[in-house]
Amino acid sequence: MREEARTYTFENGLRLMQIPSPTQVAYCGISIDAGTRDEEPGEEGMAHFCEHMMFKGTDKRRAWHIINRMEAVGGDLNAYTNKEETVVYAAFMKEHLERATELIFDIVFHSTFPQHEIDKECEVIVDEIESYNDTPADLIFDRFEDIIYEGNSLGHDILGTAENVRRFRTEDALQFVLRLYRPEKMVFFVLGDVEFEQVKKMVGKRLKDIKSIIPIEPIRLVSPIKRNAGIFTEERGTHQAHVMIGRASYGSEDDKRIALYFLNNILGGPGMNSRLNIALREHRGLVYTVESSLTNYTDTSTWAIYFGCDEEDVERCLRTVRQELDKLMNEPMTERLFTGALKQIKGQIGVACDNFENYALDMAKAYLHYNKVEGQKDTIEHLERLTPELLQEVAREVFDEQGLTTLIFR
């Protein structure tokens, strides 16, 4: 698909990316380079709040009309916020592309954030926050990043706090959007069996409706300082102990990040044959869930292992995890193991790319942040250039016990 992807940049800086697909279902959306880490002091939770409120009214639509616009033709309208972007997108039969495009541009560029809707929706968001706080297996991930990125907005909880959400007003949301929802910080993406020139014309038509935006000097994001190695324990009164081990790691420009991605997959990726799942669950029966993850940001990444276990098994689990990390650090990977792991991850990438929705979102993210149209073939080419020697070097840099942070919820 990479070779067929087409791009175009409009005069106002908005980038367009169109990827062909063989199905009758199409996807389109706007990815915005604005997320939690763009929030200023006192705005914590604002990016997620604005994502909710975009669906509550525009210059020409009320909330019901927004909800019903795609539902009426069997489509689906959705959105999400994370640390570095906000995305609004839709899935629909390809003949409804213009309907979806018009709606998405309307809610991104013409939302009014009516106060009466804010008064209702803020309690929905507060309920979401409280539900999240009641789920330690989810909460520990945000708390972990808050520790390793202490003092930087990258560590902030995406949902914010109930206190903040309850005091947000219409003018707060409008100012946040004016500052950050800017065409030059956006990508409009389409994946579907549609003509590129048709898409370009359709988007150009929508851009004529966008209000004049006063240029604002962009805020330079501060890269986080990697800190706080050590063991942190918090009393949460949970039935199980929840544990995370990890650290901040390579940024997007570091070629070693793909090696860490490969190692992470071997260690605790989605396969049931991952080393941690075999060691902790299959061989010892100590955990129900164990996984490792690599969360990529533009200037850093978070690598972490998570597991939940009985309180009395925490130390045994930690020793077992350490043994698996030491193996990757100290035992050179044989050609047979390397070839097998490469075959597995290539298969996983192929299966993942068959999910067109996730593929479109991933491609848009890469184009938004790195101005690169990279797909399955590019990733596999990077993986095939890895060597067992480089993998061991990266394992020694990342998995060294002295640089790791451990967080335990008890």
ZIBEL-V573732 format. One record per residue. N is the residue number from 1. PHI is phi as a letter, one per 20 degrees, with the letter a starting at -180 (999 if undefined). PSI is psi in radians with two decimals (* if undefined). Layout:
n->N phi->PHI psi->PSI
n->N phi->PHI psi->PSI
//
This chain:
n->1 phi->999 psi->-0.47
n->2 phi->g psi->-0.75
n->3 phi->f psi->-0.43
n->4 phi->e psi->-0.25
n->5 phi->f psi->2.41
n->6 phi->c psi->2.57
n->7 phi->c psi->2.79
n->8 phi->b psi->2.50
n->9 phi->d psi->2.16
n->10 phi->f psi->2.93
n->11 phi->f psi->-0.56
n->12 phi->e psi->0.07
n->13 phi->n psi->-0.23
n->14 phi->f psi->2.29
n->15 phi->d psi->2.46
n->16 phi->d psi->2.37
n->17 phi->c psi->2.22
n->18 phi->c psi->2.24
n->19 phi->c psi->2.17
n->20 phi->f psi->2.68
n->21 phi->b psi->2.71
n->22 phi->e psi->-0.06
n->23 phi->e psi->2.91
n->24 phi->e psi->-0.19
n->25 phi->e psi->2.39
n->26 phi->c psi->2.82
n->27 phi->c psi->2.47
n->28 phi->b psi->2.78
n->29 phi->a psi->3.09
n->30 phi->d psi->2.15
n->31 phi->e psi->2.23
n->32 phi->d psi->2.26
n->33 phi->f psi->1.20
n->34 phi->b psi->2.07
n->35 phi->b psi->-2.78
n->36 phi->g psi->-0.66
n->37 phi->f psi->-0.14
n->38 phi->e psi->-0.08
n->39 phi->f psi->2.40
n->40 phi->e psi->2.88
n->41 phi->g psi->2.28
n->42 phi->n psi->-0.21
n->43 phi->d psi->0.10
n->44 phi->g psi->2.14
n->45 phi->n psi->-0.11
n->46 phi->f psi->-0.67
n->47 phi->f psi->-0.81
n->48 phi->f psi->-0.68
n->49 phi->g psi->-0.79
n->50 phi->f psi->-0.64
n->51 phi->g psi->-0.75
n->52 phi->f psi->-0.81
n->53 phi->f psi->-0.28
n->54 phi->f psi->-0.41
n->55 phi->e psi->0.08
n->56 phi->d psi->0.10
n->57 phi->q psi->2.45
n->58 phi->c psi->-3.05
n->59 phi->g psi->-0.50
n->60 phi->c psi->-0.01
n->61 phi->c psi->2.55
n->62 phi->e psi->3.01
n->63 phi->g psi->-0.76
n->64 phi->f psi->-0.70
n->65 phi->f psi->-0.60
n->66 phi->f psi->-0.84
n->67 phi->f psi->-0.73
n->68 phi->e psi->-0.32
n->69 phi->g psi->-0.82
n->70 phi->e psi->-0.57
n->71 phi->g psi->-0.61
n->72 phi->f psi->-0.40
n->73 phi->d psi->0.34
n->74 phi->m psi->0.20
n->75 phi->e psi->-3.11
n->76 phi->c psi->2.28
n->77 phi->d psi->2.33
n->78 phi->b psi->2.99
n->79 phi->a psi->2.77
n->80 phi->b psi->2.79
n->81 phi->c psi->2.44
n->82 phi->c psi->-2.82
n->83 phi->f psi->-0.53
n->84 phi->c psi->-0.06
n->85 phi->b psi->2.77
n->86 phi->c psi->2.34
n->87 phi->c psi->2.30
n->88 phi->d psi->2.20
n->89 phi->b psi->2.92
n->90 phi->b psi->2.66
n->91 phi->c psi->2.42
n->92 phi->a psi->2.89
n->93 phi->f psi->2.50
n->94 phi->f psi->-0.43
n->95 phi->f psi->-0.18
n->96 phi->d psi->0.37
n->97 phi->g psi->-0.78
n->98 phi->f psi->-0.67
n->99 phi->f psi->-0.82
n->100 phi->f psi->-0.73
n->101 phi->f psi->-0.84
n->102 phi->f psi->-0.75
n->103 phi->f psi->-0.81
n->104 phi->f psi->-0.75
n->105 phi->f psi->-0.61
n->106 phi->f psi->-0.84
n->107 phi->f psi->-0.47
n->108 phi->f psi->-0.72
n->109 phi->d psi->-0.23
n->110 phi->c psi->0.33
n->111 phi->f psi->2.50
n->112 phi->d psi->-0.22
n->113 phi->l psi->1.01
n->114 phi->f psi->2.41
n->115 phi->f psi->-0.64
n->116 phi->f psi->-0.52
n->117 phi->f psi->-0.63
n->118 phi->f psi->-0.75
n->119 phi->g psi->-0.58
n->120 phi->e psi->-0.82
n->121 phi->f psi->-0.47
n->122 phi->f psi->-0.60
n->123 phi->f psi->-0.52
n->124 phi->f psi->-0.76
n->125 phi->f psi->-0.69
n->126 phi->f psi->-0.71
n->127 phi->f psi->-0.68
n->128 phi->f psi->-0.74
n->129 phi->f psi->-0.83
n->130 phi->f psi->-0.65
n->131 phi->f psi->-0.72
n->132 phi->f psi->-0.73
n->133 phi->f psi->-0.41
n->134 phi->e psi->0.02
n->135 phi->c psi->1.53
n->136 phi->f psi->-0.52
n->137 phi->f psi->-0.44
n->138 phi->e psi->-0.77
n->139 phi->g psi->-0.60
n->140 phi->f psi->-0.50
n->141 phi->f psi->-0.80
n->142 phi->f psi->-0.70
n->143 phi->f psi->-0.64
n->144 phi->f psi->-0.80
n->145 phi->f psi->-0.54
n->146 phi->f psi->-0.58
n->147 phi->f psi->-0.86
n->148 phi->f psi->-0.33
n->149 phi->d psi->0.62
n->150 phi->g psi->2.31
n->151 phi->n psi->0.00
n->152 phi->c psi->2.50
n->153 phi->f psi->-0.33
n->154 phi->f psi->-0.44
n->155 phi->e psi->-0.11
n->156 phi->f psi->2.58
n->157 phi->f psi->2.30
n->158 phi->f psi->-0.66
n->159 phi->f psi->-0.34
n->160 phi->m psi->-2.76
n->161 phi->d psi->2.74
n->162 phi->f psi->-0.65
n->163 phi->f psi->-0.77
n->164 phi->f psi->-0.86
n->165 phi->g psi->-0.70
n->166 phi->f psi->-0.31
n->167 phi->d psi->-0.07
n->168 phi->f psi->2.45
n->169 phi->c psi->2.98
n->170 phi->g psi->-0.85
n->171 phi->f psi->-0.52
n->172 phi->f psi->-0.80
n->173 phi->f psi->-0.75
n->174 phi->f psi->-0.69
n->175 phi->f psi->-0.70
n->176 phi->f psi->-0.80
n->177 phi->f psi->-0.75
n->178 phi->g psi->-0.64
n->179 phi->f psi->-0.61
n->180 phi->c psi->-0.46
n->181 phi->e psi->1.35
n->182 phi->d psi->2.46
n->183 phi->g psi->-0.67
n->184 phi->f psi->-0.18
n->185 phi->d psi->0.42
n->186 phi->c psi->2.71
n->187 phi->c psi->2.24
n->188 phi->e psi->2.16
n->189 phi->c psi->2.57
n->190 phi->c psi->2.28
n->191 phi->c psi->2.04
n->192 phi->r psi->2.97
n->193 phi->e psi->1.24
n->194 phi->c psi->2.77
n->195 phi->e psi->2.38
n->196 phi->f psi->-0.77
n->197 phi->f psi->-0.59
n->198 phi->f psi->-0.77
n->199 phi->f psi->-0.78
n->200 phi->g psi->-0.76
n->201 phi->f psi->-0.72
n->202 phi->f psi->-0.77
n->203 phi->f psi->-0.74
n->204 phi->g psi->-0.65
n->205 phi->f psi->-0.72
n->206 phi->f psi->-0.57
n->207 phi->f psi->-0.44
n->208 phi->f psi->-0.39
n->209 phi->e psi->-0.14
n->210 phi->f psi->2.30
n->211 phi->f psi->2.63
n->212 phi->f psi->2.29
n->213 phi->d psi->2.19
n->214 phi->f psi->2.20
n->215 phi->g psi->2.39
n->216 phi->c psi->2.35
n->217 phi->f psi->2.14
n->218 phi->f psi->2.54
n->219 phi->f psi->2.23
n->220 phi->f psi->2.08
n->221 phi->f psi->2.46
n->222 phi->e psi->2.17
n->223 phi->f psi->2.44
n->224 phi->f psi->2.60
n->225 phi->e psi->2.23
n->226 phi->f psi->2.11
n->227 phi->b psi->-3.11
n->228 phi->m psi->0.69
n->229 phi->f psi->2.57
n->230 phi->p psi->-2.98
n->231 phi->d psi->2.24
n->232 phi->c psi->2.27
n->233 phi->c psi->2.31
n->234 phi->c psi->2.33
n->235 phi->e psi->2.02
n->236 phi->d psi->-0.07
n->237 phi->m psi->0.57
n->238 phi->e psi->2.71
n->239 phi->f psi->-0.80
n->240 phi->e psi->2.82
n->241 phi->e psi->2.42
n->242 phi->d psi->2.30
n->243 phi->c psi->2.39
n->244 phi->c psi->2.42
n->245 phi->c psi->2.28
n->246 phi->r psi->-2.75
n->247 phi->a psi->2.92
n->248 phi->f psi->2.54
n->249 phi->c psi->-2.53
n->250 phi->f psi->2.53
n->251 phi->e psi->3.11
n->252 phi->f psi->-0.44
n->253 phi->e psi->-0.05
n->254 phi->e psi->2.14
n->255 phi->f psi->-0.28
n->256 phi->f psi->-0.21
n->257 phi->f psi->-0.62
n->258 phi->f psi->-0.54
n->259 phi->f psi->-0.70
n->260 phi->f psi->-0.66
n->261 phi->g psi->-0.74
n->262 phi->f psi->-0.83
n->263 phi->f psi->-0.71
n->264 phi->g psi->-0.67
n->265 phi->f psi->-0.68
n->266 phi->f psi->-0.75
n->267 phi->f psi->-0.90
n->268 phi->b psi->0.59
n->269 phi->f psi->-2.92
n->270 phi->f psi->-0.29
n->271 phi->f psi->2.47
n->272 phi->f psi->-0.28
n->273 phi->e psi->0.26
n->274 phi->f psi->2.65
n->275 phi->f psi->-0.71
n->276 phi->f psi->-0.66
n->277 phi->f psi->-0.72
n->278 phi->f psi->-0.81
n->279 phi->f psi->-0.76
n->280 phi->e psi->-0.66
n->281 phi->e psi->-0.96
n->282 phi->f psi->-0.78
n->283 phi->e psi->-0.62
n->284 phi->d psi->-0.28
n->285 phi->m psi->0.59
n->286 phi->e psi->-0.39
n->287 phi->c psi->2.75
n->288 phi->e psi->-0.72
n->289 phi->c psi->2.28
n->290 phi->b psi->2.36
n->291 phi->b psi->2.76
n->292 phi->c psi->2.66
n->293 phi->b psi->2.70
n->294 phi->c psi->1.92
n->295 phi->d psi->2.05
n->296 phi->e psi->2.33
n->297 phi->c psi->3.03
n->298 phi->f psi->-0.62
n->299 phi->d psi->0.10
n->300 phi->a psi->-3.06
n->301 phi->b psi->2.74
n->302 phi->d psi->2.03
n->303 phi->d psi->2.31
n->304 phi->b psi->2.63
n->305 phi->d psi->2.40
n->306 phi->c psi->2.44
n->307 phi->b psi->2.73
n->308 phi->c psi->2.39
n->309 phi->b psi->3.00
n->310 phi->f psi->2.59
n->311 phi->g psi->-0.76
n->312 phi->f psi->-0.18
n->313 phi->d psi->0.02
n->314 phi->g psi->-0.87
n->315 phi->f psi->-0.67
n->316 phi->f psi->-0.72
n->317 phi->f psi->-0.74
n->318 phi->f psi->-0.68
n->319 phi->f psi->-0.71
n->320 phi->f psi->-0.72
n->321 phi->f psi->-0.76
n->322 phi->f psi->-0.68
n->323 phi->f psi->-0.72
n->324 phi->f psi->-0.66
n->325 phi->f psi->-0.72
n->326 phi->f psi->-0.64
n->327 phi->f psi->-0.78
n->328 phi->f psi->-0.50
n->329 phi->f psi->-0.65
n->330 phi->d psi->-0.31
n->331 phi->d psi->1.96
n->332 phi->g psi->2.39
n->333 phi->f psi->2.24
n->334 phi->f psi->2.78
n->335 phi->f psi->-0.64
n->336 phi->f psi->-0.79
n->337 phi->f psi->-0.72
n->338 phi->f psi->-0.81
n->339 phi->f psi->-0.72
n->340 phi->f psi->-0.73
n->341 phi->f psi->-0.63
n->342 phi->f psi->-0.73
n->343 phi->f psi->-0.72
n->344 phi->f psi->-0.82
n->345 phi->f psi->-0.59
n->346 phi->f psi->-0.68
n->347 phi->f psi->-0.70
n->348 phi->f psi->-0.71
n->349 phi->f psi->-0.75
n->350 phi->f psi->-0.76
n->351 phi->f psi->-0.75
n->352 phi->f psi->-0.66
n->353 phi->f psi->-0.25
n->354 phi->f psi->-0.23
n->355 phi->e psi->1.72
n->356 phi->f psi->-0.59
n->357 phi->f psi->-0.90
n->358 phi->f psi->-0.62
n->359 phi->f psi->-0.79
n->360 phi->f psi->-0.76
n->361 phi->f psi->-0.69
n->362 phi->f psi->-0.73
n->363 phi->f psi->-0.73
n->364 phi->f psi->-0.68
n->365 phi->f psi->-0.78
n->366 phi->f psi->-0.70
n->367 phi->f psi->-0.65
n->368 phi->f psi->-0.87
n->369 phi->e psi->-0.55
n->370 phi->d psi->-0.02
n->371 phi->l psi->0.59
n->372 phi->c psi->2.41
n->373 phi->d psi->1.65
n->374 phi->c psi->2.43
n->375 phi->c psi->-2.68
n->376 phi->g psi->-0.80
n->377 phi->f psi->-0.72
n->378 phi->f psi->-0.81
n->379 phi->f psi->-0.76
n->380 phi->f psi->-0.66
n->381 phi->f psi->-0.72
n->382 phi->f psi->-0.76
n->383 phi->f psi->-0.68
n->384 phi->f psi->-0.28
n->385 phi->e psi->-0.10
n->386 phi->f psi->2.73
n->387 phi->c psi->2.70
n->388 phi->g psi->-0.57
n->389 phi->f psi->-0.75
n->390 phi->f psi->-0.69
n->391 phi->f psi->-0.73
n->392 phi->f psi->-0.66
n->393 phi->f psi->-0.78
n->394 phi->f psi->-0.71
n->395 phi->g psi->-0.71
n->396 phi->f psi->-0.58
n->397 phi->f psi->-0.71
n->398 phi->e psi->-0.66
n->399 phi->e psi->0.01
n->400 phi->g psi->2.26
n->401 phi->f psi->-0.57
n->402 phi->f psi->-0.39
n->403 phi->d psi->0.03
n->404 phi->e psi->2.58
n->405 phi->d psi->2.35
n->406 phi->c psi->2.22
n->407 phi->d psi->2.25
n->408 phi->c psi->2.15
n->409 phi->e psi->2.16
n->410 phi->d psi->*
//
